[in-house]
Amino acid sequence: MASGVTVHDDCKMKYDEVKKEKKHRYVIYHIKDDKQIQVEILGARDATYDDFLADLRREGPEGPECRYGLFDFEYSHQCQGTTEATKKQKLFLMNWCPELAKTRKKMVYTTSFDALRKVHVGVHRFLQATDDSECSIGEVETKLRENDRN
């Protein structure tokens, strides 16, 4: 089901700045006036996952707000039979729709997620989260490591 929400050209540009140029650690997107997905916040390259979560889960004037978040996640991985760990980077795009957000907003964000996914070619994982446990660093890292070779 399409929502009719479009993706602003700036979203693709900022995605490329994260993926290719490594200018930002993360991007937070929101739907402006129920019509267009736009960039809301850019996280500095030295920003942490906690900074990302704080911006993603920030409440609006009417309470909990839905948002999308793109994050360039780094972690160490050691293959079986090797002595050295290597640094890995994986991009993920998260649809954050907290349980207490308004039902209409959750529906619009869920049905519009596909439009944003289409301009984020090369993202390793697309995630949905409705509470703190689903977007915790441990849960996200587990999901990103699922396809790593041992």
C-alpha positions in Angstrom: 0.0 0.0 0.0 1.6 3.3 -1.1 1.1 6.3 1.2 1.7 9.0 -1.5 4.7 10.4 0.6 7.7 11.4 -1.6 11.4 11.4 -0.7 13.1 14.8 -0.9 16.3 14.8 -3.1 18.4 15.9 -0.1 17.8 12.4 1.5 19.7 10.7 -1.3 22.5 13.3 -1.2 23.0 12.9 2.6 22.9 9.1 2.2 25.8 9.3 -0.2 27.6 11.6 2.2 27.4 8.9 4.8 28.0 5.9 2.6 30.7 7.2 0.2 32.2 10.3 1.7 32.0 9.3 5.4 31.0 12.9 6.3 28.4 11.9 8.9 27.8 9.0 11.3 24.0 9.1 10.9 21.0 10.8 9.4 17.6 11.2 11.0 14.6 11.6 8.6 11.1 12.7 9.3 7.9 13.1 7.3 7.1 16.8 6.9 3.4 17.7 6.7 2.4 14.1 5.8 3.8 14.7 2.3 7.6 14.4 2.1 10.4 12.6 3.8 13.1 15.1 4.7 16.4 15.2 6.5 15.9 16.3 10.1 19.3 15.8 11.8 22.8 15.0 10.7 25.1 13.3 13.2 28.8 14.3 13.2 31.2 11.6 12.2 32.4 11.2 15.8 28.9 10.9 17.1 28.0 7.7 19.1 25.2 5.2 18.9 23.7 6.8 22.0 23.6 10.2 20.2 21.8 8.5 17.3 19.2 7.0 19.7 18.7 10.2 21.5 17.9 12.0 18.2 15.8 9.2 16.8 13.7 8.9 20.0 13.3 12.6 20.7 9.7 13.4 21.5 7.7 16.1 19.7 5.2 18.6 21.2 2.5 15.9 21.0 4.5 13.1 22.6 6.4 10.2 21.0 7.3 10.7 17.3 8.0 8.3 14.5 11.3 8.8 12.6 13.7 7.0 10.2 17.3 6.7 11.0 20.3 5.7 8.9 23.5 4.8 10.9 27.0 3.8 9.8 27.7 1.0 12.3 31.3 -0.1 13.1 32.3 -3.2 14.9 35.2 -5.7 15.2 34.9 -9.1 13.6 37.3 -12.0 14.0 37.0 -14.9 11.5 37.6 -18.4 12.8 41.2 -19.5 12.4 42.6 -16.0 12.4 44.4 -14.1 15.2 43.4 -10.6 14.2 40.1 -8.9 14.3 39.1 -6.7 11.4 36.9 -3.5 11.5 33.6 -3.8 9.7 31.2 -1.1 8.8 27.6 -1.7 7.9 24.8 0.7 7.1 21.3 0.1 8.5 18.1 2.0 8.0 15.6 1.9 10.9 11.9 2.7 11.0 11.3 3.9 14.6 7.6 3.8 15.5 7.2 3.9 19.2 4.2 2.1 20.7 2.8 5.3 22.2 3.0 7.3 18.9 -0.3 8.2 17.3 -1.8 5.3 15.2 -2.1 7.4 12.1 1.5 8.5 12.2 2.6 4.9 12.7 0.6 3.9 9.6 2.0 6.7 7.5 5.6 5.9 8.5 5.2 2.2 8.0 3.7 2.5 4.5 6.2 5.2 3.4 9.3 3.2 4.5 9.5 1.5 1.2 9.9 4.8 -0.7 12.9 5.7 1.5 14.4 2.2 1.1 14.4 2.5 -2.6 16.8 5.5 -2.5 19.1 3.8 0.0 20.7 1.2 -2.4 23.5 -0.6 -0.6 22.1 -0.5 2.9 23.0 -3.8 4.6 19.9 -4.1 6.9 16.5 -2.6 7.2 15.1 -2.7 10.7 11.8 -1.8 12.4 11.7 -0.9 16.1 8.8 0.0 18.4 10.6 0.0 21.8 14.0 0.5 23.4 14.9 -3.2 23.4 14.5 -3.5 19.6 16.9 -0.6 18.9 19.4 -1.4 21.6 23.1 -1.6 20.4 23.2 -5.3 21.3 20.1 -6.2 19.3 21.2 -4.1 16.3 24.7 -5.6 16.3 23.3 -9.1 16.5 21.2 -8.5 13.4 24.1 -6.9 11.5 26.4 -9.9 12.4 23.9 -12.5 11.1 25.5 -12.7 7.7 29.1 -12.5 8.9 31.3 -15.5 8.2 32.9 -17.1 11.2 
